[in-house]
Amino acid sequence: MSLRNAAGQSGARPGWVQALAVTLAGVLAMGVVAALGLWAAGATDIPDGAYPKVVAATVVAAVGGGVELSGGAGALAGAEGGLTVIPLSVTLVGALVFAAGFLRPLRHRAVAGPGELAGWAARIGALWLLALTGLAIAARHTFRLSLGEGLISDLGELFGIEPEVGFTTEVLPTVVFGVLWLTGVLVVALLVARGIPLPGRLSRWREAAGPAAYAMVALLLACAVLGVVIGVVAAMTRGRPVETLAVVLLGLPNLAWPALTVGLGATWDGRVEGPFALPMPNVLDRVMRSGELSAVDLGTLAEHDGRVWWLLPIAAALLLAAACLLAVRSPAGVPLWRHAVHMAVALLLTVLMICLLGRVSAAFGLSVLGIGDLGGDLSQHLFLRPRWWSALGFAVLWGLVTGFLGGLIARRLPRPDSSDRARDAR
């Protein structure tokens, strides 16, 4: 046994102090991204000091926690609202920080056994549960809403009506989904990090599933990076940099990842109704306002902007690169048909995740003495949901084709050998 391995085996195992550092880093990173994004979106103007609580609610929503809107305006008026959206930029940053913090101390060990992995993950999970519970309790606020100008405002002043809007969080669902989210992040981190030495059974498990997980993580990150580049270019050429920053910091994957599925041929159903401007590309906004229920796909988007057709070759290139990456990281001798099946299954699960996380539903309405009927000038309705069979069907088809082609290309590419893996482990 080498001196390096001996030192790795005798090194101290990560404890509560390291777990606290990882948890604080993850929560702080998510909070900073949410705070900056909300600042760019104008959330600091929300009255009654609600901004910090809105930041807490955004972090809660980023891990799948339940955030409910509520409203009241007395006996002579009514308010109604609902919101279902995950700020995936905050989610992605938190996942990257937690994954990096979880893996860092394991790189100094010769072999990370199941007991050590479980204990290390449990420490982070326990502290994350406490932090998430505190955020869920803090993310509650009620503030008054301006009626604006016109007849509804005059009636409000006449009858002394002051509508209130608030938001609350459901602690139990937040904790459950938050722990599930962290578990998924840590499992995926172990799958994609070949530099972490694992014992026999866990190593074989990673050898089987790791290449596909690594390829899909790389695909999603590439989409996000490409979205950032497009956002920066748009901000420089079209102005409105603050609004672009808000989209990048709060919901860039909410646009980039569904755009990948659209490039593959998937169709989403969407609708926007109301006077308020929404943080989405103009072409998407125009399509979603064109009728009661609008189909969002390559054809309908290209009717308003022909450059949308670029989504098709971009998606094809990204998938082929991911398929090559999967094949290169797979064991030598895997037949082409198995590469195709692995890519199809991995892409199917990835698109399923995008469809689950990318759904958006938001509504708000106000009526005074029946005027407005929760659907007048102060109302806003938005929803975006996938057509499941088109999205998943195209994912399987593209996965099979690109997986086969990626396997062919990978046969001409160099593979990481055992010395490369040993160097990763060190």
C-alpha positions in Angstrom: 0.0 0.0 0.0 1.4 3.4 -0.9 2.0 6.2 1.6 -0.7 8.2 -0.1 -3.3 5.5 0.3 -2.2 4.9 3.9 -2.7 8.6 4.6 -6.0 8.5 2.9 -7.2 5.6 5.0 -6.0 7.1 8.3 -7.4 10.6 7.6 -10.2 11.9 9.7 -13.7 11.3 8.5 -15.8 14.3 7.8 -17.9 15.3 10.9 -20.5 17.8 12.0 -18.3 20.8 11.5 -17.7 20.0 7.9 -21.4 19.1 7.4 -22.4 22.5 8.9 -20.0 24.3 6.5 -21.5 22.4 3.5 -25.0 23.2 4.6 -24.3 26.9 5.3 -22.6 27.2 1.9 -25.5 25.6 0.1 -28.2 27.7 1.8 -26.1 30.9 1.4 -25.5 30.3 -2.3 -29.2 29.7 -2.9 -30.2 32.7 -0.8 -27.7 35.0 -2.6 -28.9 34.0 -6.1 -32.5 34.3 -5.1 -31.9 37.7 -3.5 -30.1 39.1 -6.5 -32.7 37.7 -8.9 -35.6 39.1 -6.9 -33.8 42.5 -6.6 -33.5 42.6 -10.4 -37.1 41.7 -10.7 -38.2 44.6 -8.5 -39.2 42.5 -5.4 -37.6 45.1 -3.1 -40.6 47.3 -3.8 -43.0 44.9 -2.0 -44.3 46.8 1.0 -44.1 46.0 4.7 -40.6 44.6 4.7 -41.5 41.5 2.8 -38.4 41.2 0.7 -36.3 38.9 3.0 -39.4 36.6 3.5 -39.9 36.5 -0.3 -36.2 35.4 -0.6 -36.9 32.6 1.9 -40.0 31.5 0.0 -38.0 31.4 -3.2 -35.4 29.1 -1.7 -38.2 26.9 -0.4 -39.8 26.8 -3.8 -36.5 26.0 -5.4 -36.4 22.5 -3.7 -40.0 21.7 -4.4 -41.5 23.2 -1.2 -45.1 24.3 -1.2 -45.8 28.0 -1.3 -49.4 29.1 -1.2 -50.8 32.5 -2.1 -53.7 33.9 -0.1 -55.8 37.1 -0.3 -58.6 39.0 1.4 -60.3 42.3 0.9 -63.2 42.2 3.3 -66.9 41.4 2.7 -67.3 43.7 -0.3 -64.3 42.4 -2.3 -62.6 39.2 -3.2 -59.1 38.2 -4.0 -57.8 34.9 -5.3 -54.4 33.5 -6.5 -52.2 30.5 -6.9 -48.7 29.9 -7.9 -46.8 26.7 -9.0 -43.3 27.3 -10.3 -39.8 26.2 -9.4 -37.0 28.8 -9.7 -34.6 26.4 -11.3 -31.6 28.7 -11.4 -31.7 28.7 -7.6 -32.2 25.0 -7.6 -29.2 24.4 -9.9 -26.9 26.6 -7.9 -27.8 24.8 -4.7 -27.4 21.4 -6.2 -23.9 22.2 -7.5 -22.7 23.7 -4.1 -24.1 20.8 -2.1 -22.7 18.2 -4.5 -19.2 19.8 -4.4 -19.2 20.1 -0.6 -20.4 16.5 -0.3 -17.6 15.1 -2.5 -14.7 17.3 -1.4 -13.7 15.4 1.8 -14.3 12.0 0.2 -11.5 12.7 -2.3 -8.9 12.4 0.5 -9.8 8.9 1.4 -8.5 5.6 -0.2 -12.0 4.0 -0.1 -15.3 5.5 1.0 -17.2 2.7 2.6 -21.1 2.5 2.8 -21.1 3.4 6.5 -19.0 6.4 6.0 -21.0 7.6 3.0 -24.3 7.1 4.9 -23.0 8.9 8.0 -21.6 11.8 6.0 -24.8 12.2 4.0 -27.0 11.9 7.2 -25.1 14.7 8.9 -25.6 17.1 5.9 -29.3 15.9 5.6 -30.0 16.6 9.3 -28.6 20.1 9.2 -30.3 20.8 5.9 -33.6 19.6 7.4 -33.2 22.1 10.2 -32.3 25.0 7.9 -35.2 24.2 5.5 -37.7 24.1 8.4 -36.5 27.5 9.6 -36.8 28.9 6.0 -40.3 27.4 5.7 -41.5 29.0 9.0 -39.9 32.4 8.1 -41.4 32.5 4.5 -44.8 33.9 5.5 -46.0 37.4 5.0 -49.1 39.5 4.2 -49.0 42.9 2.6 -51.5 45.4 1.2 -52.2 45.6 -2.5 -52.8 48.9 -4.4 -56.0 49.0 -6.4 -54.3 51.2 -9.0 -56.5 53.8 -10.8 -60.0 53.9 -12.2 -63.4 52.7 -11.1 -62.1 49.8 -8.9 -59.8 52.2 -7.1 -62.7 54.7 -6.5 -64.9 52.0 -5.2 -62.2 50.8 -2.9 -61.7 54.3 -1.4 -65.5 54.8 -1.1 -66.0 51.6 0.9 -62.7 51.6 2.7 -61.5 48.4 1.0 -57.8 47.5 1.3 -57.0 44.2 -0.4 -54.3 42.1 1.2 -52.2 39.5 -0.4 -50.0 37.0 1.4 -48.0 33.9 1.0 -47.4 31.0 3.3 -45.4 27.8 3.2 -46.4 24.2 4.1 -43.7 23.0 6.4 -44.2 19.3 6.2 -44.3 19.0 2.3 -41.4 21.4 2.2 -39.3 19.2 4.5 -40.2 16.0 2.6 -39.5 17.4 -0.9 -36.4 19.1 0.4 -34.9 16.0 1.8 -35.8 14.0 -1.4 -34.1 16.8 -3.4 -30.9 16.6 -1.4 -30.9 12.8 -1.6 -31.2 12.9 -5.3 -28.4 15.5 -5.5 -26.0 13.4 -3.4 -26.8 10.2 -5.3 -26.2 11.8 -8.7 -23.0 13.4 -7.3 -21.6 10.0 -6.4 -22.6 8.6 -9.8 -20.8 11.2 -11.9 -17.7 11.6 -9.7 -15.3 8.8 -10.7 -12.6 10.4 -8.5 -14.3 9.1 -5.4 -13.1 5.5 -4.7 -16.0 3.2 -3.7 -16.1 -0.4 -2.5 -16.9 -3.3 -4.8 -20.7 -3.3 -5.0 -21.1 0.5 -5.1 -18.2 0.8 -7.6 -20.0 -1.7 -9.9 -23.2 0.2 -9.5 -21.5 3.5 -10.5 -19.7 1.7 -13.4 -23.1 0.7 -14.8 -25.1 3.9 -14.3 -22.4 6.6 -14.0 -21.7 7.2 -17.7 -25.4 7.9 -18.5 -25.8 10.1 -15.4 -22.6 12.1 -16.3 -23.8 12.6 -19.9 -27.2 13.9 -18.8 -25.7 16.2 -16.2 -23.3 17.6 -18.8 -26.2 18.0 -21.2 -28.3 20.0 -18.8 -25.4 22.2 -17.8 -24.5 22.8 -21.4 -28.1 24.0 -22.0 -27.9 26.3 -19.0 -24.5 27.8 -20.1 -25.8 28.3 -23.7 -28.9 30.0 -22.2 -26.6 32.4 -20.2 -24.7 33.2 -23.4 -27.9 34.0 -25.3 -29.1 36.1 -22.4 -26.0 38.1 -22.2 -26.1 38.7 -26.0 -29.7 39.7 -25.8 -29.1 42.1 -22.9 -26.2 43.8 -24.9 -28.1 44.1 -28.1 -31.7 44.7 -27.0 -31.2 46.5 -23.7 -33.2 45.8 -20.5 -30.2 44.2 -18.8 -31.8 44.2 -15.4 -34.8 42.2 -16.5 -32.4 39.8 -18.3 -30.4 39.4 -15.1 -33.7 38.6 -13.2 -34.5 35.8 -15.7 -30.9 34.4 -15.6 -30.8 34.3 -11.7 -34.3 33.0 -11.2 -35.5 31.0 -14.1 -32.9 30.4 -16.8 -33.3 26.6 -16.8 -37.1 27.1 -16.8 -36.6 28.4 -20.4 -33.4 26.6 -21.5 -34.4 23.0 -20.6 -38.0 23.1 -22.1 -36.4 24.7 -25.2 -34.3 21.6 -25.5 -37.4 19.4 -25.6 -39.0 21.8 -28.1 -35.9 21.4 -30.3 -36.4 17.6 -30.1 -40.0 18.0 -31.4 -42.0 18.1 -28.2 -45.1 20.2 -27.8 -46.1 22.2 -24.7 -49.5 23.8 -24.1 -49.6 27.3 -22.8 -51.7 30.3 -22.1 -51.1 33.9 -20.9 -54.0 36.2 -20.1 -53.6 39.6 -18.4 -51.9 43.0 -18.8 -48.7 42.3 -17.0 -45.4 41.8 -18.7 -43.8 38.4 -18.0 -40.1 37.4 -17.8 -40.1 35.3 -21.0 -38.9 35.7 -24.6 -41.2 37.9 -26.7 -41.8 35.1 -29.2 -43.0 32.8 -26.4 -45.2 35.5 -25.0 -46.9 36.2 -28.3 -47.6 32.5 -29.0 -49.1 32.0 -25.5 -51.4 35.0 -25.9 -52.7 34.0 -29.3 -55.7 32.0 -28.1 -57.5 30.2 -25.3 -55.0 27.3 -25.5 -51.8 27.6 -27.6 -49.5 24.9 -28.8 -45.9 25.8 -28.2 -43.7 23.9 -30.6 -41.1 24.6 -33.3 -43.8 25.4 -35.9 -45.9 27.9 -33.9 -42.8 29.6 -32.5 -41.2 29.9 -36.0 -44.3 31.7 -37.3 -43.3 34.6 -35.1 -39.5 34.3 -35.4 -37.8 32.1 -37.9 -34.6 31.9 -35.8 -36.4 29.4 -33.6 -35.6 26.7 -36.1 -32.0 26.8 -34.8 -33.3 24.9 -31.8 -33.4 21.7 -33.9 -29.7 21.6 -35.0 -28.6 22.9 -31.6 -30.5 20.1 -29.8 -29.2 17.5 -32.2 -25.6 18.6 -31.6 -25.9 18.6 -27.9 -27.5 15.2 -27.8 -24.8 13.7 -30.1 -22.1 15.2 -27.9 -23.8 13.7 -24.8 -24.1 10.3 -26.5 -20.4 10.4 -27.3 -19.5 11.3 -23.8 -21.7 8.4 -22.5 -20.0 5.9 -24.9 -16.5 7.1 -24.1 -17.0 6.7 -20.3 -18.6 3.3 -20.7 -16.6 0.1 -20.4 -14.8 -1.0 -23.6 -16.6 -3.6 -25.7 -20.2 -2.4 -25.0 -22.2 -3.1 -28.2 -23.7 -0.3 -30.2 -27.3 -1.3 -29.5 -26.6 -1.1 -25.8 -25.2 2.4 -26.1 -28.5 3.3 -27.9 -30.7 1.8 -25.2 -28.7 3.4 -22.4 -28.9 6.8 -24.1 -32.6 6.4 -24.8 -33.4 5.5 -21.2 -31.2 8.3 -19.8 -32.8 10.9 -22.1 -36.3 9.6 -21.3 -35.7 10.1 -17.6 -34.1 13.5 -18.2 -37.0 14.8 -20.3 -39.4 13.4 -17.8 -37.7 15.5 -15.1 -37.7 18.6 -17.3 -41.5 18.1 -17.9 -42.1 17.7 -14.2 -40.0 20.7 -13.1 -40.7 23.0 -16.0 -44.5 23.2 -15.5 -45.7 26.7 -14.6 -49.1 27.7 -13.3 -49.9 31.2 -11.9 -53.1 33.1 -11.4 -54.2 36.2 -9.5 -57.5 38.0 -9.6 -59.3 40.8 -7.7 -63.0 42.0 -7.8 -64.7 44.8 -5.9 -68.5 44.6 -5.6 -68.4 42.0 -8.3 -66.6 44.3 -10.7 -63.6 42.5 -12.1 -65.0 39.1 -11.2 -61.5 37.9 -10.5 -60.8 38.2 -14.2 -60.6 41.9 -15.0 -57.8 44.3 -15.5 -56.2 43.2 -12.2 -56.1 39.6 -13.2 -53.3 37.5 -14.5 -53.3 33.9 -15.7 -50.4 31.8 -16.9 -49.8 28.2 -17.4 -47.4 26.1 -19.3 -47.5 22.3 -19.4 -46.0 19.5 -21.6 -47.8 17.1 -23.8 -46.3 14.1 -22.2 -46.4 11.5 -24.9 -44.9 13.8 -27.5 -42.0 14.8 -25.2 -41.2 11.3 -24.0 -41.7 9.7 -27.4 -39.3 12.0 -29.1 -36.8 11.5 -26.2 -36.8 7.8 -26.8 -36.4 8.2 -30.6 -33.6 10.7 -30.3 -31.9 8.7 -27.6 -31.8 5.6 -29.7 -30.5 7.4 -32.8 -27.9 9.6 -31.1 -26.8 6.7 -28.8 -26.0 4.5 -31.8 -24.2 7.3 -33.6 -22.4 8.3 -30.4 -21.2 4.7 -29.9 -19.8 4.7 -33.5 -18.0 8.0 -33.0 -16.6 7.0 -29.6 -14.8 4.0 -31.2 -12.5 6.4 -32.9 -11.9 8.5 -29.7 -9.4 7.8 -26.9 -10.7 6.3 -23.7 -9.6 7.1 -20.2 -7.4 4.2 -19.1 -6.7 2.9 -15.6 -3.9 5.4 -15.0 -6.3 8.2 -15.7 -8.7 6.8 -13.2 -6.0 6.4 -10.6 -5.0 10.0 -11.1 -8.6 11.1 -10.7 -8.8 9.1 -7.5 -5.7 10.9 -6.1 
